Amino acid sequence: MNDAAFRRKRILEYLSSRAEPVNGSQLAGHFGVSRQIIVQDVAILRAENRNILSTNKGYMLFHPQDMRKGCTAVIAVKHTAEETLDEMRSIVDFGGSMLDVFIDHDLYGQIRVDLVINDIQDAQEFCARLSQSSSKPLKALTEDLHYHTIKAPSEKALGLIRQELKEKGILL
């Protein structure tokens, strides 16, 4: 096994020992390589069908068995940038998680980004980065229409999340 293959094996082990995402700079420091090497290693691991998510907070392993715990649903939503935190709060306040955001683009097809917003702190950190960024969110490409995969502990919690978003005029 060459050095790069050994490092990729160790990256998988490192990520599997962490519950929270680890950013590329942290991985680079831990393994004594550049961030670009980490990005390349992760791309190779993903090409080998390793379940690595690239979230806005860093890399993490996705465990398919976790999807069996609780209930998931895809929701269609539309809201302003100022309502983003309120949207996220409506999900996490009922024990839900916002797993991703995606749009259906006329030219490029479906564009999906992993988010993994599990609690109000995640939501606040995301919204702070959004307000400080010069980049626009995906929903800007589709006149604010976008979708989320959400996960909740029960069907009842999913129903409460939907009801809350509907009352706020966010759920389509």
Secondary structure, DSSP 8 states (H G I E B T S, - for coil): --HHHHHHHHHHHHHHT-SS-B-HHHHHHHHTS-HHHHHHHHHHHHHTT--EEEETTEEEE--HHHHTSSEEEEEEEE--GGGHHHHHHHHHTTT-EEEEEEEEETTTEEEEEEEEE-SHHHHHHHHHHHHH-SS--GGGGGTTEEEEEEEESSHHHHHHHHHHHHHTT-B-
